[in-house]
Amino acid sequence: MVTRIVAMADTHGYHQNLLVPDGDILVHAGDLTQTGTLDELEQVNDFLASLPHRHKVVIAGNHDWCFARQPVKARRILDAAVYLEDEAVVLDGIRFWGSPWQPWFLDWAFNLRRGAALAEKWALIPANTDVLVTHGPPQGFGDTVSRGERVGCEDLLARLRQVQPKLHLFGHIHEDRGSWKLGATLVVNVTTAEGTLPATVIAYPP
């Protein structure tokens, strides 16, 4: 059976005119909001509730401060989707793992220093994960910024090679949307670049 996954990231509140195709499971890989207020999150929750997808999975991104500063209130507001923060959920027999962390980026939310701190988070990813959802990219895939530098996480790449999920979804880097193969894993930057690009549709298993 093929499951139609519709994935997005980096909507930053610009979701009203976003092209969101129909599908079975909707995934948002973080940066739902612009500044991470609870009011912004309420608007995003209303948007998610309006979509017809049978299941919805959300992680936070570096702009989504409410999940870092007011996690109980934020989780209560986001009742239109399953929120994952270093957690798993099984939907239609597919095991998802979601994590919001990325290498230190200015002074935004869910930043960690490269090395041991990030490696510790990635070590939590279970070996039986089917779909990995992170906000930031692994090194070398969908991680090239406008100045030409690659900014992805080396330790995430190492864990990705170990776990080998069928699918890895992320955003964060608006300039490098696309899909790549890493062994058995389809690696996809699903950014919508503040709603200027449509959501990505992926047939699972890829």
N, C-alpha and C positions, 0 to 999 in steps of 0.2 A: 504493500500500500504506500502510495506517495502522499506526503504531507506538504502542503503549500505554506511555506514560512514567508511572512512579509516583515522585513526588518528595516529599521531606521535608527538614526542617531543625530544629535546636534540640531534638533529642531528649535531649541532656544526660545520657545514660545511662539514661533512663527509657524503654527500648525494649521491655521484656519483654511488656507488655500493649498495645503499639501496634498499631492496626489498619493492616495493610499489604496492600492489594489486590494481586492477581496482575497481572502485566504483562510487557512485553518488556524494558524498561530501567529500572532503579532509580537514582535520583539522590538523593544526600544533600548538601545545600548548607551543611554546616558546623555546628559545635557538636554533635559526636557525643558529647562527654564533658562532665563537670562541671568538673573541675580540670585535665584534660589529662595525666593520668599514663599511662604505658605499660600498667599493669594495667587501667585503664579501657578503653584502646584494644583490648586483647585481648578483653575482654568484648563490645565493639561488633563486632569482627571475627567472633567466633563467631556473633553475631546475624545479621550480613550473610550469612555462609556458610550459614545455615539457610534463607535466603529463596530462592524458586524462580526468580527473575528471571534471564533469560539473560545480561544484562550489568548491571554495577553501577559507578556512577561516584560518587566522593567528593571533596569539597574540605574543607579545614579551616575552622574558624571561630575567633572570638576566645577561646573557652574551650579550644581544642585545642592547648595549649602544647607537647605532645610533638613536633608537626610543626615548630615553630619552634626548639625547644631540642635535640631529639634526632632530627633528620629521618631519618637513615639507619636507626636502630632502628625508628622509627615506620613508615616505608615497608615495612620488612621484616615487621613484625607485620601490617600491613593487606594481607594477600594475598587477601582475598575480594572485592576491588574494585580498580578503576583509580583511583589517586590523581592528581589534577591540581593543580598549583600553577604558575599562569601557563603552562599546557601545553594541548595539544589531543589529542583522540583521536577516531577515526572508528569508530562502531558502527552496524551495519546501514545504512551509507551516510549517517549523520547525523554532522556534524562538531560535536563539543562542545569548548568552551573553559572551563576552570575557573580561578578566582582567589579567594584567601581574604581579600583586603584590605578594609578599611573605614576611614572617617574616625575619627580618634583617639577612643577610647571608654575612659575610665578608664585603667588600665594593663594591658590585656589583650593577647593575642597579635595579630599581623598588623595593628597600628594604623599608620596613616600620617597625617601632617598634610594637611589640605585644601589643594588647589592643586597645585603642580608635582609633588610626590611621588606623589600618587594619579594625576594625569593621565599620568604616565610609565608607570605600571602598566597603565592602561586603553588606552594607545596600543599595547600589545602584542597586544590582541585582534585577530585576523586579520579581514580584510574578508569572508572567505568562511565565517564562523562561522554555523552553523545554530541551535545551542542554547548560550546563554551561561549559565554557572552562577557566581554570586558569592555571598559570604556576606551582604553588606549590600545594601540597596536603592539604586536611583537616586532622586534627589530627586523628590518628588511622587507616588511610587507605592509603596504598602505601607510607608511610612516614618513614619507618625504614631504617636508614643508617647503614653502615658497622660496626660501633661500638655498634650497638644494640639499639641506642636511637631513639625515635620517635620525629620527628621535624616538624610535620604538624601544621597547624594553628587552634587553638581552636575556634576562632571567625568565621572562614570559615565553620567549622563543624556546629556551631550553626545556621548560615544562611542557610546552606544546609538543615538542618532539617526543617527550616521554609518554604523555597521555594519548596522543594521536586521536583526538575527537574527530568525528566525521565533519564537523563544521565549527568554525570560529568566527564569531561576529563581533565587530567593534566599530568605533567611529573616532572622534576626537580630532583627527587630522583632516580638515575640510578639503585640503588640496590634493588628496591622493586616494579618492574613491576608486574601488575596483575589486577584482577577485583574482586569487592566485592559488596554486596547488603547492602544498608542503607535504610530501609523502601522501598519506591517506587522508589528509585534512584539506578541506576547502576553506581558505582564509579570505574573509570578505570585509572590506571597509564599507559600511552601509551609511555613511554620513549623508544627510540631506542638505548640509551646508546652509543652515538657517532656513530650511523649507524651500530652497531654490531648486532642489533636485527631488525627484520622486522617491518613494520608498523602494527598496530592493526586494524582488521576489526570487525565492530560492526553492527549488523542488528538493524535498528531503525524502530519502537519502540522496545526497548530491552525486 
